[in-house]
Amino acid sequence: MEKLLDTIVFKYSDPEISNICANTIVTDNEYPLFFSQSEDTFIKSDSPFHIPSFSIHHDVEQIVPSEEYLSALRSVITKLAGIFPNIFVGTRYYFDPAEVLRPCFIQIFKIEDCHYLYLLRLDLNIRLSDNEIITQATNDKTAEFTTEKLVLESTIIPIHKPDISASGGEIPINRLFKSTWVSESGSGYHINGEWIDRELTKILSALYLPDNTHSYPYYPFKCDFNTVTLCPAALSAPGRKGFLSYLHKSLPMIKPVLPDIEAVLRNEKFSKDLPIYIDLKRRIPDEWTKTWSSLKISPYLNENEMREYSLEYEFSK
């Protein structure tokens, strides 16, 4: 997956992996979402599954992966499609040469004249506190390990009409923010960029969540790709469509005021005391916030005494 200005470019798809997705058996299961102390999202398996070793080095200019890589990835996706079939239903696989351990799965939606991209990224990197190592990593190979946690990211992104086929193509993003970059600080090798994506994420989510809802580390609405995206709390095909519909209905309400929100957050951190937040919150109809009334985030300590969070959400199909 390559990001060029406001366009996502996919250049290769493996038919075998896409066929695995197409042939998964649909079940009624929704997979509860969990979050790590570092805010990674994951779902759990009842028993450990195997992640093989992958080559560490890959030329980002090489858009077609090696057969060794594809063979290993096919074995992983075959196993995961048996454990978590519903997350793959309706999706197609695309290769990202820049992040070979974060395979991409996408689905294109159209509602009325609007297009949306559902982007699912799995994360096959090892996390030492949660995994059992079978073979140690080397300078050339990642570790082989087993785990019960599948780390992932799922996002629904507003786009313009895509030009994409089974082999690849371009997906133009419907950009809704002028620029989320503010400034940079430091000097020499220690220059840090300052962005307002995080603050935009906080205010967008707070606007639609019921008052006094503590959702950290889950933010339904997120500023990403210079637009307003939604992270669904349900990963099944019906779950995606339900949250897609919510995003589609929400955007016309929020789009006109995004420039004002962006301007305020360039100078101030988000707070529920901001006049713009107070004004906009009053305008959000009750039925919009009621959608999230069942959302509950519960912290707990895992087996390694590290803080994690469980997300509970009553999704109506």
C-alpha positions in Angstrom: 0.0 0.0 0.0 1.5 3.3 -1.1 0.2 6.7 -0.1 0.8 9.4 -2.8 -0.7 12.7 -1.7 -4.4 11.9 -1.3 -4.3 8.5 -3.1 -3.8 5.0 -1.8 -2.1 2.8 -4.4 -2.1 -1.0 -4.5 0.2 -2.7 -7.0 -0.2 -6.4 -6.3 -2.7 -8.9 -5.0 -2.2 -12.6 -4.5 -5.2 -14.5 -6.0 -4.7 -17.5 -3.6 -5.0 -15.3 -0.5 -8.0 -13.4 -1.9 -9.6 -16.8 -2.7 -9.1 -17.8 0.9 -11.1 -14.7 1.9 -13.8 -15.4 -0.6 -14.3 -19.0 0.5 -14.4 -18.4 4.3 -17.5 -19.8 5.9 -19.6 -17.1 7.5 -20.7 -17.5 11.1 -22.8 -15.5 13.5 -19.7 -14.6 15.7 -18.6 -11.2 16.5 -15.1 -11.0 18.0 -14.8 -8.8 21.1 -12.2 -6.1 20.7 -9.4 -5.6 23.2 -6.7 -3.0 23.6 -3.1 -3.3 25.0 -1.4 -0.9 27.3 0.2 0.7 24.2 -3.3 1.1 22.6 -2.9 -1.8 20.0 -6.2 -3.3 19.1 -6.5 -7.1 19.1 -8.9 -10.0 19.1 -8.4 -13.3 21.0 -8.3 -16.9 19.9 -9.4 -19.7 22.3 -6.0 -21.5 21.6 -2.6 -20.4 20.3 -2.0 -20.1 16.6 1.3 -20.2 14.7 3.1 -17.3 13.1 6.0 -18.6 10.9 9.3 -16.8 10.3 9.4 -14.2 7.6 12.4 -12.7 5.8 13.2 -9.3 7.3 14.7 -7.7 4.3 12.5 -6.6 1.4 13.1 -4.1 -1.3 10.3 -1.6 -1.2 10.6 -1.1 -4.9 9.8 -4.8 -5.5 6.0 -4.8 -5.8 5.7 -8.5 -6.2 6.6 -10.5 -3.1 8.8 -13.6 -3.2 7.2 -17.0 -3.3 8.8 -17.8 0.1 6.9 -14.8 1.6 3.6 -15.7 -0.1 3.8 -19.3 1.0 4.3 -18.3 4.6 1.6 -15.7 4.5 -0.9 -18.1 2.8 -0.4 -20.6 5.7 -1.1 -17.8 8.2 -4.2 -16.5 6.5 -5.6 -20.0 6.0 -5.2 -20.6 9.7 -6.7 -17.3 10.7 -9.6 -17.6 8.3 -10.5 -20.8 10.2 -10.3 -19.1 13.6 -11.7 -15.6 12.7 -13.6 -16.2 9.4 -15.9 -13.2 9.7 -13.1 -10.6 9.6 -12.1 -11.7 6.1 -15.6 -12.1 4.5 -16.0 -9.8 1.5 -12.4 -8.6 1.5 -9.5 -8.8 -1.0 -5.8 -9.0 -0.1 -3.2 -6.6 -1.3 0.5 -6.6 -0.8 2.3 -3.6 0.9 6.0 -3.7 0.1 6.7 -1.1 2.8 5.2 -3.1 5.6 5.4 -6.8 4.8 4.3 -7.9 8.3 1.1 -5.8 8.1 -0.9 -7.4 5.3 -3.8 -5.4 3.9 -7.4 -6.5 3.2 -9.9 -4.1 1.7 -13.5 -3.9 0.7 -15.1 -1.1 -1.4 -18.6 0.2 -0.5 -20.9 2.6 -2.3 -23.9 4.3 -0.6 -25.9 6.6 -2.9 -23.1 8.6 -4.7 -20.5 8.2 -2.0 -17.7 5.6 -1.9 -15.9 4.2 1.1 -12.9 2.0 1.7 -12.8 -0.6 4.5 -9.2 -1.2 5.3 -8.1 -4.1 7.6 -4.5 -4.5 8.5 -3.2 -7.4 10.4 0.0 -7.0 12.5 2.2 -10.1 12.4 5.1 -8.6 14.4 6.1 -10.4 17.6 5.3 -8.9 21.0 7.5 -10.6 23.5 5.2 -10.3 26.5 2.3 -12.0 24.7 4.0 -14.7 22.6 5.8 -18.0 23.0 8.9 -18.1 20.8 9.6 -21.3 18.9 12.6 -20.0 16.9 14.6 -16.9 17.8 14.9 -14.1 15.3 18.1 -13.6 13.3 19.6 -10.8 11.3 17.7 -12.1 8.3 14.5 -13.7 9.7 11.8 -12.8 12.1 11.0 -15.0 15.1 8.7 -18.0 14.7 6.1 -17.9 17.5 2.7 -18.8 18.8 0.1 -16.4 20.2 -3.5 -16.1 21.1 -3.8 -12.5 20.1 -4.3 -11.1 16.6 -3.3 -7.5 16.5 -5.1 -5.5 13.8 -6.4 -2.1 12.6 -9.7 -1.6 10.9 -10.9 1.6 9.4 -13.7 2.9 7.2 -12.4 5.7 5.0 -14.4 8.2 2.8 -13.0 8.0 -0.8 -13.8 9.1 -4.3 -14.7 6.6 -7.0 -11.8 4.1 -7.0 -10.0 2.8 -10.0 -9.0 -0.7 -8.7 -9.2 -4.2 -10.0 -8.2 -7.6 -8.7 -4.5 -6.9 -9.5 -4.3 -3.4 -8.1 -5.1 0.2 -8.7 -5.6 3.6 -7.1 -8.1 4.7 -4.4 -8.4 8.5 -4.1 -9.2 9.7 -0.6 -12.0 12.1 0.1 -9.8 14.6 1.9 -11.8 16.6 4.5 -8.9 18.4 6.4 -6.8 21.0 4.8 -3.7 20.1 6.7 -3.2 18.5 10.1 0.5 19.5 10.3 1.2 22.5 12.7 4.9 23.0 13.0 8.1 21.3 14.0 10.4 21.7 17.0 14.0 20.8 17.7 17.1 20.9 15.5 19.5 18.7 13.6 18.7 15.1 13.9 16.1 15.8 16.6 13.4 17.6 14.7 9.9 16.6 15.7 6.8 17.3 13.7 3.7 18.6 15.5 0.3 17.4 14.2 -3.3 17.8 15.4 -4.6 14.4 14.3 -4.9 13.2 17.9 -6.8 16.3 19.1 -9.1 16.0 16.1 -9.7 12.4 16.9 -10.6 13.3 20.5 -13.1 16.0 19.6 -14.8 14.1 16.8 -15.3 11.0 19.0 -16.5 13.1 22.0 -19.1 14.8 19.9 -20.9 11.6 19.0 -20.4 9.6 22.2 -22.9 10.1 25.1 -21.8 12.5 27.9 -19.6 11.0 30.6 -18.6 8.1 28.3 -15.0 6.9 29.0 -13.9 5.3 25.8 -10.1 5.4 26.0 -8.3 3.8 24.3 -11.1 3.4 21.7 -12.0 6.4 19.6 -14.8 5.6 17.1 -14.1 8.6 14.9 -10.5 9.2 14.0 -8.6 11.8 12.0 -6.5 9.7 9.5 -5.5 10.1 5.9 -6.4 13.8 6.3 -10.1 12.8 6.5 -12.7 11.6 9.0 -12.6 7.9 9.4 -14.5 5.5 11.6 -13.1 2.5 13.5 -15.9 -0.1 13.7 -16.5 -1.8 17.0 -17.7 -4.9 15.1 -15.5 -6.6 12.4 -18.0 -8.9 10.8 -19.6 -8.0 7.4 -22.9 -6.9 9.0 -20.9 -5.0 11.6 -18.9 -3.1 9.0 -22.1 -2.2 7.1 -23.8 -1.0 10.2 -20.9 1.4 11.1 -20.5 2.4 7.5 -24.1 3.6 7.5 -23.5 5.6 10.7 -20.4 7.3 9.2 -22.3 8.0 5.9 -25.1 9.7 7.8 -22.8 11.6 10.2 -20.5 13.2 7.6 -23.0 15.7 6.1 -23.6 17.0 9.7 -19.9 17.4 10.6 -18.3 18.4 7.3 -19.3 22.1 7.3 -17.7 22.8 10.7 -14.5 20.9 10.2 -12.5 24.0 9.0 -13.6 25.7 12.2 -12.6 22.8 14.4 -9.3 22.5 12.6 -8.6 26.2 13.1 -9.3 26.1 16.9 -7.2 23.0 17.5 -4.2 24.6 15.8 -3.9 26.8 18.8 -5.6 24.9 21.7 -5.6 21.3 23.0 -9.0 19.6 23.0 -11.1 20.2 26.1 -14.8 19.8 26.7 -14.8 23.4 27.9 -13.9 24.7 24.4 -16.8 26.9 23.2 -16.8 25.2 19.8 -17.2 21.8 21.4 -20.0 23.0 23.7 -21.8 24.6 20.7 -21.5 21.5 18.4 -22.4 19.0 21.2 -25.7 20.8 21.6 -26.5 20.3 17.9 -25.9 16.5 17.9 -29.4 14.8 18.0 -29.9 12.4 20.8 -30.4 9.5 18.5 -26.9 9.9 17.2 -25.4 9.5 20.6 -27.8 6.7 21.6 -26.0 4.5 19.0 -23.1 4.3 21.4 -25.0 4.0 24.7 -24.1 0.3 25.1 -20.3 1.0 24.6 -18.3 0.1 27.7 -14.5 0.0 28.1 -13.2 -2.1 31.1 -9.6 -2.1 32.2 -8.0 -5.3 33.6 -4.6 -6.8 34.2 -3.5 -9.6 31.9 -1.6 -12.7 32.9 1.6 -10.6 32.8 0.2 -8.0 35.2 0.0 -5.5 32.3 -3.0 -3.3 31.8 -5.4 -4.1 29.0 -8.9 -3.0 28.1 -11.9 -4.9 26.8 -14.6 -3.3 24.6 -18.2 -4.3 25.1 -20.7 -3.1 22.5 -24.2 -4.4 21.8 -24.4 -4.4 18.0 -27.8 -4.8 16.4 -27.6 -6.6 13.1 
